[in-house]
Amino acid sequence: MVIGAFRCETQEFRYDILDVKYFRYPRFQSKEYLRQASKVVFQLLGKLELKKDEQIQVCRGYIFDEAVNGLKEMYGDNQVDRITVTGEPQRLTEIAYLDEIRNLGYEPVEERDEKKAKSFFHMMSWLQKNPEKLIYAKTGWPRLQRYNLFKSYYQKRSKEEREVSS
């Protein structure tokens, strides 16, 4: 997952990656990704050298809830807003994401925003052709066990769960 930070006044952009391990068993179930997303947000703001009175706008996505709580505690409620990210910050973050997945060897479908299901199945097809890349897949969602591609992952996970509870 790519998390971006953008300063409108200077057009300065920074981004970092939330490691896929936080979207895999067992970290996904314990929602470690929420804490890690918060850490990434604070690191990015540190790199941007956030000014004391600078307004902070954060994406409405629930993954940033913990970060927003920390920011409000540190800077106050009036300095932190939840927004729908659009425009240049969205565009730059999307470019960073596309660059990162292309670095893995995946070429996304052209209309990925308009055709999310097509994009999902395109990526699954790519993973089937490149099973060594499964280590980069977010496999924590229980619904994924419906797909043959992820069955071995879930069988392995079930075995680990049985061993832990024994």
Secondary structure as GFF3:
##gff-version 3
##sequence-region A 1 166
A	DSSP	beta_strand	2	7	.	.	.	ID=ss1
A	DSSP	beta_strand	12	17	.	.	.	ID=ss2
A	DSSP	three_ten_helix	20	23	.	.	.	ID=ss3
A	DSSP	alpha_helix	32	47	.	.	.	ID=ss4
A	DSSP	beta_strand	56	59	.	.	.	ID=ss5
A	DSSP	three_ten_helix	62	64	.	.	.	ID=ss6
A	DSSP	alpha_helix	65	75	.	.	.	ID=ss7
A	DSSP	three_ten_helix	77	79	.	.	.	ID=ss8
A	DSSP	beta_strand	80	83	.	.	.	ID=ss9
A	DSSP	alpha_helix	87	103	.	.	.	ID=ss10
A	DSSP	alpha_helix	116	129	.	.	.	ID=ss11
A	DSSP	three_ten_helix	131	136	.	.	.	ID=ss12
A	DSSP	three_ten_helix	142	146	.	.	.	ID=ss13
A	DSSP	alpha_helix	148	165	.	.	.	ID=ss14
###
